[in-house]
Amino acid sequence: MTGELSVWQLVMSASLTVQFVMLLLLMASAASWFMIAQRVLYFSAAQRAMDNFEQQFWSGIDLSQLFRKGSEGGASVGMESIFRAGFKEFSRLRQQGGGDTDAEAVMEGAQRAMRIATSREEEKMESHLPFLATVGSTSPYVGLFGTVWGIITSFQGLATMHQATLATVAPGISEALVATAMGLFAAIPAVVAYNRFAAKVESLLNKYDMFAEEFYSILHRQALASNTRGEN
């Protein structure tokens, strides 16, 4: 029908305030999709790195050899970075104090290093998530503001008309409702992605914590065995 207006026409005929709201929502949506894609790639890489490292760690390889192998391979991420932080501190404290170093002091230092490494990994995983949460929670209200503003403008225009009909008010209201639609368009993917990524962060952190506890037990046994040999 010739009387129908396309979405683009509604956007272009809207007031400057509503157009600014739409532009703001469009930019927020574009930034959200960029961050969603970036987080998908990051978590996929983190999952692969964790699976590969777990396979090597539980294969029975010597821990010193695994540590040196990681050094040759470049920067470590995820579970491997926790392993490297703990083993590096464990080795440093044992070499620093020689055979007289108390096992509990060594283990306390290794555990502290692993906690710091875990916190750093958590910061990396949660990068961009606050922005997605902000877009998901505020975009509908920003769109609603544009809608309310547009409707107010439409009714103000009706005040100057002698005869108001549905045909005269419909285009203005339609323009305003586009802002609400764009707000939902920006918010829904951001909310879904945030919930998905937050669950992934929690899942990975639980696995990192479990690994840190198991690795702590292995190092603790090594420290006790080393002290026993030193006493003999």
N, C-alpha and C positions, 0 to 999 in steps of 0.2 A: 504494500500500500504506500502511496506517495506521502501520506501524512505521518508515517512512522519516522522516528528519529533514531539514528544509530547511536551506540554508546559514545563514539568519538564526537559526534555532533553535540551530544548532551554535555560532554566534558568541555568542549570548546565554547559552548554558549553559557556555561556556568559563570558565576561571579568570580572575581579575582581571589577572594578569600577561600571559596570552595575549591578553586583550581589549585591554590597553594596547598590546601589540605590533601588533595588528591596527589599532587607531586610529592609531598612529604611521605605519604603512604606508599607510593610507587618506589621511592628511593629506599624506604625501610624494607619493602618486600624484596627488592633486588639484593640488598645487603644480606638479608636473611638467607636467601637461596645460595648466595656465594658462601656464607659461613656454614650452611648445611652441607654443601658439597665438600667443603674443606674438612669438616668434622667426620664425614663419612669416610673420606680417604684416610684421615688420621687414625680412626678407630680400626679400620680394616688393616692398616699397616701395623698398629699396636697388637692386634690379635694374632697376626701372622708371626710377628717377632716373638711374642710370648710363647706360642706353640713351638716354634723352632728352638728357642732357648730351653724350654722345659724338656724337649726331647734330648738335647745335648746334656743337660744337667743330670737327668736321671739315667743316662746311658752308662754311668759308671766311670766317666772320665775323671781324671785327677783334677781337683779344684784349681791347683796352681796352673795346670795346663789350660784349663778352661778360661782362667783369668788372662793368661798371656794371649790366648787365641782371640779374646775380645779386644785386647789392646791393638792387635794387628788389624782387626776388622773396622776400626774407626769408632765413631761415637756410638754409645749404647743407649737403648731406650727401654722403658718399661721395667719388666722383671729383671732383665740383665743389668740395668743400672743399679738396682737394689742389691743384686748379688755383688757387683763390682765395688760398690760403696762399702758394704759389710766386709767383704774379704780383704779389701785394701786396708781398712782400719784395723782389722784383726791381725793381718801380717805386720803392719807397722808397729802396733803396740807390742807384739811378741818380740820383734827384732830390737825394739827400743829398750825393753827391759831384760832381754836375754831369757835365760831359763828361770830366773827368779820372779818373773812377772806373775802376779796373782791372776788366776783364771777368771775370777768374777770381774776383776777390773778390765781385763781384755774383752770379756763378753759384753760388759756394759758399754764400752766404747763402740764395739761393732754394732750393737743393737741401736745405739743412738745414731750412728751413721746410716743405718738402714731406715730408721724413722724419718730422717731428713730427706733421704732419697725418695721415699714414698710420698712425702709431702710435695716434693718438687714434681713428681709424676702426676700427682693429683691436680696441681696447678695447671700443668700442661693439658690434662684431659678436660678440665673445666673451662678452658679458654673459649671465649665467644658464647658460652652458655648464658651468662647474665644478659647479654644483648638479645638473644633469642627470647628469654623470659620477658624482657621489657617490651619487645615488639608484640609478643603474644598477649600481654596483659593490657597494653595501652592502645594498640591500634584500633580496636572496636570503639573506644571512647573518642579517639581522634576523628574517626569516620563519623561517629554520631554527632560530634561538634559541627563538622561540615554539613551534615544533613540538617541539623537544627538551624544553622545559619542560613542555609539555602532556603528553607521553608519560610523563615522570617522575612527574607528578602522578597520571596514570592508574594506573601500576603501584604507586604508593604506596597508592592506594585499594584495589587488589586485595589488598594485604597484610592488610587487615582482613576480607576475605571468606573464608568456609570453602570455597566452591566457585567457582572462576573459570572462566568460559566465554567464548567469542568474543563472545557477545551482550553481556556485561558490559563488555568492554574496548574493543569497536568504537566506541561513541560518543565516548569520551575520545580515542582515536587520531584519529577523524575531525575532532574539534574542533581538535586540534593541527595536522593537515595543512592545515586552512584557512589557517593562518598562512603556511605555505610557499607556497600558491597565491597569497595576497595579495602576498607578497614578489616572486614572479615577475610578477604583474600590474603591480606598480609598476616593476619593473626593466626589463622588455622594451621598453616604449615609450620609456623614458628612454635606454636604450642605442641604440636605432634612431635616435631623434631626435638624440642627441649626435653619432653618426657622420655623419648627414646634414648637420647644421649645421657640423660641423668641416670637412667637404669643401667646403661652400659658402663658409666663411670663407677657406679656402686658395685657392679659385677666384677670389673677389673680390679678395683681396690680390695675386694674380698679375697680374690685370688692372690694379689700381691701380699696381703697380710698373712695368708696361709703359707705362702712360700717363705716369707721372712721368718715365721715361727719354725718351719721345718729346717730352714738353713741355719737358724740360731741353734737348734738342737744338734745339728751336725758339727758346727764349729765348737759348741760347748764340749762335745765328746772329744774332739781333737785337742782342745785346750787341757782338759783333764788328763788325757792320755799323755800329753807332752809333759805335764807337771809330774805325773807319776814316774815317767822315765827319768826325769831330772833328779827326782829324789833317790831313785835306785842307783 
